[in-house]
């Protein structure tokens, strides 16, 4: 079972030895959306929009915002809003994984500048090499961007370190979803 595969060609990594059963952790986020005032979902690029946008079709009155990313020299990213209106919206940015979080941060800044009431983030896989998550936590140089940052425990060596008390991070447990998906697997 593979959750929120970064690129579909990766499903062939195992060659003919097994068949990847593709799943998503988006149901965990949808439960969180129901508990909040989030009324828009944003994607940092077309790839994320193609992978995830249709999974939110069953939520009425949820604005979809699609951004675009162009990389410059070094770590420079230029994010633009390609579709949707963030003004006054409570937004969650959705992507499959985060490493340093540069793209998520720049997307969040662009949405705030366009008038978003609040910006949150959700990623299935919190890779965060070299403790890069610290930049988003209270006191970090990127801490002002997100109200809440949801991740799953798919990378427990990282998520076990995240400060969930008094921080912006919340770790969503995949186990119940895995069991449900196993029960539904044919």
Secondary structure, DSSP 8 states (H G I E B T S, - for coil): -EES-SSGGGGGTTGGG----EE-SHHHHHHHHHTS---EEEESSHHHHHHHGGGGTTSTT-EEEEEEEEE-STT-EEEEEEE---TT-EEEEEEEEESS-HHHHHHHHHHHHTT-SEEEEEEEEE--GGGGGGGTSTTSTTTTS-S-EEEETTSHHHHTTS--TTSSEEEE--HHHHHHHHHH--
